[in-house]
Amino acid sequence: MFTKILIANRGEIACRVMRTAKRMGIKTVAVYSDADRDALHVREADEAVRIGTAPSADSYLVAERIVQACLDTGAEAVHPGYGFLSERSSFAEALAAKGIAFIGPPVGAIAAMGDKIESKKLAQAAGVSTVPGHLQAIDTPDEAVQIAEAIGYPVMLKASAGGGGKGMRVCRTAAEVREGLISTQNEARTAFGDDRVFCEKFIEKPRHIEIQVLGDQHGTILYLGERECSVQRRHQKVIEEAPSPFVDEAMRRAMGEQAVALARAVGYFSAGTVEFIAGADKSFYFLEMNTRLQVEHPVTELVTGLDLVEWMIRVAAGEKLPIRQDQVQLKGWAMEARLYAEDPARGFLPSIGRVTRYIKPEGKGVRVDTGVYEGAEISMYYDPMIAKLITSGPTREAAIDTMATALDAFDVRGVAHNAAFLSALMALPRFRAGDLTTNLIAEDFPGGYVPAMPTGERLAELLGLAAVRAWAADLAPTKSTQLVVRAGGVNHPVRVTAAEGGADVVMDGWTLAVRGPLTPVTLWHGTLNGRTAAVQISRTKGGERLLHQGQAIETRAMSPRAAELMALMPEKKVADLSKFLLSPMPGLLVQLNVAAGQAVKAGDALAVVEAMKMENVLRADADGVVKAIRADKGASLAVDQVILEFA
């Protein structure tokens, strides 16, 4: 067994690999860029080596520096995590040339499956079902349109070297194909150094289901059940679970056997994932094989009881797998939610900055894999993941309930994030019923996500909590007091009476028992009419914002007389910013499509902003004329910075 390994990655996956390595008694080496000098994975490693400046192209993607770090520290093996160099066969070859073990599959398998065009050809030869498409690189927009029309719309343009939801575009018209080819090629070139793009049929109402495989160097290859990864946004997975509520035993066996057949065809060992797209009739088609550890691997670990990182290490060291296929048992249910630094109110655009508060949930059935801490910095250079929240239980319903409770208790401040959106997904009847497709988010949140205002009993509970907090803060310091809580433009008369462990509230025909801390807190834990609840609280101008179960309410508590006077105050008008194109996120202005004096139509592409390896096309909301350009191509933009002005 190895005595020291280097983790060629960063963030939560580097920390997760280190956790298993330390349990196995193996020393760890971290690598870091200048942006990650104080990162959690650097702090948790036994040793750390600087490998370059902040851009990944000058640090985490420079194989020579990582190989040298192994030589300098005496690391005998490298775990690549996911992303970066994890699926670069040249990296595995470079390690082998220096006698360093690669904790992953053989070079031939990486090369064969790393090219999405060639991998589909190999899958067909191995008897694996594949999606209809054109498996050759496309050079020009005209060629792309011709191919798309031959296949039939809708189609998907995909980067041959892509992964992680990047380098993908769904196109339903010739115009979308023309524009999409250029954007996909640019995105692929930036993210993967390979701008080849191919085209395949886009399956309507699809499910994304993947099979986890695990093999050793002695000929054993197992499938460890499936993961349901259908809840996606922009082809990026948001929620994953194991097993799938859609897959029965016969389908599981058929998918598993095809996955093993493909793995065997390329001489695979280590952990890997074969991804399929499935139709409502339980037909399924091969998408790609990821020759690495997946982001969502924890859900498989929780239902199989196997530590995949441990077995990747043991297989790389030459050990045999100790189980047979018939010994693989799936027990219970597990669910994973990806907590990202992104702003749902701005179309889920990335958010960067310092994490000023970080309180993670704890309890039975709760696991948090993270790479940040309170005071850490979320950088514009890398993936915006804050943490993965994984929950488990004996049933799917139990895993969802635990997830919903844990999300309420996950308190992250300083950057915008998607926790409330994840909570809203947990409460969605369609999600709870298991009626999932990759279109779920687009269909159920067509206008994007803004936390809904609660109604009925939930509204009364949060208004009651707001009243008790104001009462306890000496707004009205008597034993029984009349207040007014204003929310959503409505005044709610409230009477608060002291009670053991909290207070009782009477309002709008409701009688509420609020039990919990009366001291000022930003994460309130207590009971509302006997129901255990965690409520996140933020200060607003003159009041508070309460967030619970993906719903939010802004409140302002005051005396009855103050409420009378408040009604006489004029409302402040919101500034008109319609004459400006503002950057919706921090990023790099990589393209300007217009010039001063140019007329534009609604929907025209005006500029392209790149952030966290994704290109974002900014379009005109209405017809108009460009008055002035306020930012130059190549400029680093802040949120809401003016790019151009309309006449």
N, C-alpha and C positions, 0 to 999 in steps of 0.2 A: 504493500500500500504506500501511496505517496506520503511524504512528510511535510511538504510545502507546496501549495498551489497558488497561482496568480489568477485573479478574476479580471478579465479584459472587458470590463464594463463599469457602470456607475449606477447610482440611484438604488431603487428598491431591490432590483434583481441581484446587484452585487452584494447587498446586505443579506439577502435571502440565501445566496450560495454560501456566504461566510458562516451563517448560522449552522448549517449542516456540517460544513467542514470542521468547525470548532467542536461540534458534538462528536465527530469522528476522531478528534485529536490531531487534526491536520492544521498546520500554520497557514496563514493567508497573507497574500500580498495584494494591495490595491494599487490601481493606477489612477491618475487624476490630471485634469487640465487645470489651468489657472483659475477658471470659473468654479472649480470644485475643490479648491484647496482646503476648505473647511467643511466639506460635505460629510454626511454621516458614514458613508462607506469607507472614507479615509480614516475617520475616527475609530471605526470598529475593526480595522485590519491590524495584523501584527506588524506589517511594514507597508509603506506607501511610496510610490515612485511618480514623480512628475513626468508627463509625457508630451507637454506642449501647451499652446495657448487655447483659448476658449472654443473656437470653432472645431467641430468634431473632425473636419478634414485635416486639421493640424494637430490632432491629439488621438482621440479614440479610434480613428480610422487609419492611423499610421502603424502598419503592422511591424515595421522594422524597430520602432521604439518599444513596442510591447515585447518583442522577442529579446531585445537588449535588456529590458527590465527583468526578464526571466533569468538571463545569464548573470546579471549583476546581483540578484538576490538569491540565486540558487533554487528558484522554483522549478519543480520537476514536471509540472503539468499546468495547463491553462483551461479554465472554464470560461467560455465566451459569453454566457448569458444569452440574451436575445438582442437582435438589432446589431448595429455596428459591424463587427467582423465575424459574427457568429455563423454566417452562411457563405463566407468567402473561402473557397477551396485553396486559394493561394496562401491564405493565412495558415491553414492547417499544414500545408506543404512547407512553409517557412519554419514552423515550429519543429516539424519532423526532421528537417535538415540539420537542426541543432540538437537533436536528441530529446526534444521536449514533447511530452504527450499532450494530445488534444482531447479534451473531455467532451467528446461528441462523436459523430459518425465518421466513417472513412472518407477520404478525400474524393473518391470516385462517386460516392452517393451524394455528397454535397454538390459536386459539379453537375451531376445528372439532374438533380431536383432543383437546383438553384436557378436554372433557366426555365421559365414557365412554358416556353414553346416546346423545348425538347422534353420536358417532364411529361407533357400531355401525350407526346408521341410514345414515350416509354410506357405510360399508363395504358394506352390503347393496346400496345404489344403484350402487356401483362394481363389483359382481359379485364381491365378496370373501365367502368362506364365513364365517358367523357362528354362534356358540353360541346354542341356543334359550334364550329368557329373556324377562323383562318389562322393557322398556326405558323405564320411567317411574319417577320418584322415589316411594318408598314413605313414607307418613306415619305409620302406626300399626302396632303389633305384630299386631293382628287382620288388617289388610290384608296384612301380610307373610306370615302363616301361610296365608291364602287363596291368595295367589300361589304360594307354595312348593308347596302341595299340588296346585295346578293344573299346575305344571311337573313335579313328581315329585322326591322326595328321592333323593340329596342335592342341595342347592342351595348356591350361594355368594352371600352378601351382600357387595356391593362399594360403596365410596364412589365417587360419580360423579367427584369431583375427585382420587381417590386415586392412589397410586403407591408404589413402593419397598416393597411388601409390607404397607403400612399401610392400615387401613380395610378389612379383608377378614376374613370369617368363613365357614367351611364348617359347614353345619347339616344334621343328619340327622333331627331331630325337631321338632315344633311348639314344644316348650319351648326348644330351642336357638335357633330362629328368633326367638322373643319376646325372649329375653335378648340374643341376638346383634344384633338391630336397634338396641337402645338403646346397646350398647357400640360398635357400628360408627359410629353417628351421633355419639356423643361423641368418638370417636377422630378421625373425619373433621373435626369442628368444630375440634378442637384443632390438628390437623396442617395442615389446608388452608383453614380458615375457611369451609367449605361442608359442611353436614351431610346433603346429599342422598345417598340410598342406593338402589341397585337390586338386582335379583335375577336370577340366571341358573342354568342347569343346571351342576352340577359334574361334569366328565368323570372317570370312574374310570380308574385306571392311566394317567394322562396324562403326556405329555412336554411340556415348555415349550421351544419352539424359536422363535427370533426371527431376522428378516432385517434386516441393516444396509442402509439406503439412503443414497445420497449424490447430491445434485443441485446444479446451478448455476442462475444466474439467466437462462440462455440456452436453457432447455428440455431440457437433458440430465439424466436421472435414471437412476442405476445401482443395482443390488443387488450387494452385496459378499459374498455367501454368507451362511451361517447361523451362529448360535451355539446350542449346546445348553446350556440353563440349567435342566435338570430337577432337579438336586440342590438342594433348598430346605428350609428350616425355617421354619415359620410364614409361608409364602409369601415369605420373603426368600431370595434366591439365595445359595448358599454356594460352589458350584463352577460355573464356566462353561468351555466349551471351544469351539474352532472347528478344523475343521468338526465336525458332529455324527456320532457313530458310527452313527446311525439313518437319516440322510438319504442317499438316492441321488441321482444327477444329475437324474433326471426329477422327483423331489419338490422338489429344490432349485430347479429352473427354474420349476415351478408356483407354489411359494411366493414366489419372487422376482418373478415377473411379476404376481402379485396385489398384492404390496407396492408395486411401482412403479405399478400402476394406481391404487391408493388415494392414493399420494403425488401423482400427476399430477392426480387429481380435486380436490385441495385446493390446487393450485399450489405444491407443496412445493419448496424448495431448502434447502441445508445438509445436515448429517448428521441422520439420524433412524432410528428402529427400529420395525418393525412386528412385534408379538408374536403368536404363534400357540400354540394348544394342539393337540397331535397325539395321535391314537389309535394303538393297536397295528397297525391296518390301514393306516396311513399317511394316514388322513383328517386334515384339519387345519381349525381354525376360528380366526377373528380374535378376539383378546382386546382389544388396544388399540394405539395408536400413540404412542410417546414422542417428542415433538418436541424432542429435546435429545440431548446426548451421554450414552451409557449408562455405568454404572460399569464394565461388562465390555468396553468398547471395545478394550482392549489386545490381546485375543486375535485380533480381526479385523485389527488393525494388523500383528500378527506373521505371519499367514498370507497377507496381501495385499501387504505391503510399503508400505502407504500410512499416512501420518500423518494421522489424521482431524481432529485439532485444527488442523493446518496448513491442510487444505482447507476447514475451516469458516471460518477467517480469510480465506483467499484468495477463497472464494465471497462472503463478506460484502463484500469489497472490489471485487466485480464480475468477478473472473477466471473464465475458462471451465475446465471440467474437461478435462484433456488426453488422457483415455482413453475408449474405447468399451466397451460391455458385453462384447464378445467378447475384449477385452484383459484382463479381470479374471481373474486366475489365483490359485487357492488352492494354496499350497505348504507342505507339512509340517503340523504340528499344534501347537496352543497351548492352554494350560490356565491358568485363574486361580483362586486361592483367596483368599477374603476373611478376613483376620486381624482378628478383632473383640475388643474388650475386653469379654468376657462370660465367665461362669463355667459351664462345662459341668456341673460337679458340682451346681450349683443350678438346673438346668433352663435353662441358657444365659441367665440373667438378667444385665443389664449390670453392669459393674464400673468403678468410677471411681477416680482417684487419680493419683499421679505415676509416670511411667515411670522406674524407677531404673536399668534397664539396657536398652540397645537395640543389638543386634548383628544386622545384616541379612546374609543369605547373598549370596554373590557367585559368579561363575563363568559358564561358557559356557551359554547358554540360560536365564539367570536375569535377571529384571527385577523391581524392587521400586518400586512407586508408593506414596509415603507422605506423611503430613503431620505426623509426630511425630519426635522426637529424644530422646536420653537426657536426662532431666530435664524433659521436657514433661509437661503435665497433661492427663489425659483427663477431660473435663467431663461433668456430668450433663445439660447443656443440648442436646447435639448427638448425632448418630449416633456409635456407639461404634467406628467403624472405626479400626484402627491402621495397616493397610497392605493393599495388594493385592500378592500374590506371583504373578507370571506366569512360566511356564516354557514352553519350546518345544523341539521336536526334529523329526527327520524322520518319526517315527511317533507314534501315540497312546501306545504303550507307553513310548517314549523320553521323551515329555513328562511322563508320570506318574512315571517313575523319577526324573527330574530334580526334579520337584515334591517327591517323598518325601524326597530327599536334602536339598533346600533347606529344607524345613520342620524337619528335625532340627537344622539349623544356624541357625535363626531364634531368637535368644535374647532374649526380652522378659521383664523382671521388674518388679515393683511393682504390677501389676494382673493380675487373672485374664484369661486369653485362651483361644482355641479352637485353638491350633496343634496340640496333641496329637490333638484330635478330627479335624482336617483330615488328619493323618497316618494316623489309623485309617481314614478314608474311602479314602485312596490304597491301603491294603492290602486293602480289602474285595474279595473275589473277584467279587462282583456288579458292583461299580464298574469293576474292571479289564476285565470282559467287556463293558462297555457296556450292561448291562441296567438302564437308568435309567428312573425315573418320578419324579414330584414327591412320591411317597410313600416313596421309598427310605429316608430318614432315619427316618421314623416306623416303618417296617417292620423295619429292621435294627437300630435302637436304640430298641426300644419302651419301655424303662425309663429312657431318657436315656443319657448317655454318662459312663462312668467308665473311665479307662485300665485295660485288662486286664493281668494279670500275665503276663509272657512264660513260655513253656514250652520244653522241649527245649534245643536248641543256643543259642537266644537267651537263655534264662534262664542257662545256664552262662556265656555270654560276659559278661553284666552282673554276675553274681556274681564272676566272675574279675576284672573291672575294679575292682569294689568292694574286693576283697581286695588287689589291687596298690596301689590308692590308700592303703589303710590301712597296708600294709607300707612304702610310700614315706614316709608321714608319721611314721615312727619308732615306730609301734605295736609293731613287731618289727623292729629295724634290722639284722638279720643277713642274710648272703647268701642263706641258704635257711631259711625259717621256716614253722612250722605255725600256722595261724590257724583261727578259726571265723567264718563269715559267716552271720548269722541273717537270714532273709527269709521272710515269709509264715508265721511260726510254726515254721519248720524250721531246724535247725542244719546247716550244710554244712561239714564239715572240709575245709580247703584247705591245700595246700603251695605257697608262692611262692618261686621261685628267680630270682635276678638274671640278666638276659640283655641283650645289646647292644640299646640302644634301648628297653628296657622290662623285661619279666619274663615267665617261663613259669609257668603255673599248672596244678596237677593237682588235680581235685576230681570227686567223683561219677562217676568213670569217664571224665571228659573230660580231655584235655590241650590247653591253650589257650596261644596265643602272643599276649600283649598288648603292643603296640608303640605308644608315644606318650608325651606329657609325663608326668613323675612329679611335677611341681610341682602345688600346689593350683590347680585351675581350675574354673569353673562350666560351661564349654562345652568338652568334651574332644573333640579330633580325633585320630584314630589308626587303627590296624587291629586287628581282633579275628580271630585266625586267618587273617590275610591279607585280610579283608574291610574295606574302608574304611568308617568309621562316625563319626558325630557323636553324642555323648551329652550331654544336659543334666543337670546335677547341682545339687541343692539340699540345703542342710543340714536335717536333722531332729534331734529331740531324741535325742542319742546316736548318730546315724548319718547316712545320706545317702539321698536319693531320686534314682534314676537313671531318666531318661525317654528312650526311643528308639523310633522308628517307631510312635508312638501307644501304646506299652505302657510301664508304669511298675513299678518295684519299689523298696520301701524296705528298706534293708540296715543291718545293724549288725555291724561287724567287731570281734572281741575275741580274747583269748587263750583256749586251751582251758579253763583254770581259771576264767576269768571267765564262760565259757559255762555251766559247771557251777553256779556260784553264781547266775547269772541265772535258771536253771530253778527256783530255790527262791523267787523273788520273787513276791508276790501281784499279780494284775492289778488295775489301777485301774478302778473302775466309772464308766461314762459317766453324766453327769447326765441326769435325766429332764426333758425340756422339752416333753413332750406336753400339758401343761396351759396352754401359751402359744401364741398366734399371733404368730409373729415375721415381721418384714419380711424377705423373702428378698434384698432389694437396697436400695441407696440410692434414694430417690424421694419423691414427694409423695403423701400420703394424701388422695385426692380424694373418697373415699366410704366411709362406714361403714354397713353394712346391718343391724346388730344393736344391741341395747342391753343393759345389765346386767340380768340376770335372765331373759333370753330363751332359750328352748329352741331348739336347732338340730339339723338332721339332717345326716348325712354327705353331702357334696356341695353343701350350701347355700353361697351366696355370702356371705362375711363382710365383706370390704372390697375396695377397689380402690386399687391403688398405681400411679402413673404415673411412668415414667422414660424418658428418651430418646424421647419422643413416642409411647410405647406404653402402653396400659392393660393391667394385669395383675390379674385377678380372683383373690383368695385365698379358698379354699373350706375348709369343715370336713372334716377327715379322718375324723371319727366323730361319732356322736350325742353331745350334751352340753348344758350350760347355761352361758351366759356369766356369769362371776362379776363381772368388772370391765372397764371400758374404760381402757386405759393410754395412749392417744394420741388427740389431737383431730383432727377433720377439718381438712385444710389444713396439717397438720404436715409438716415435712421429716424424713424417717426415715433412720436409718443402717441398715446391714446388721445383721440379727438384733435390731433394736430391738423391744421388746414392744409389740404393738398392742392385744391384749386377753388376758384370762386366763379360763380355764374353771374351773368349780367342781370 
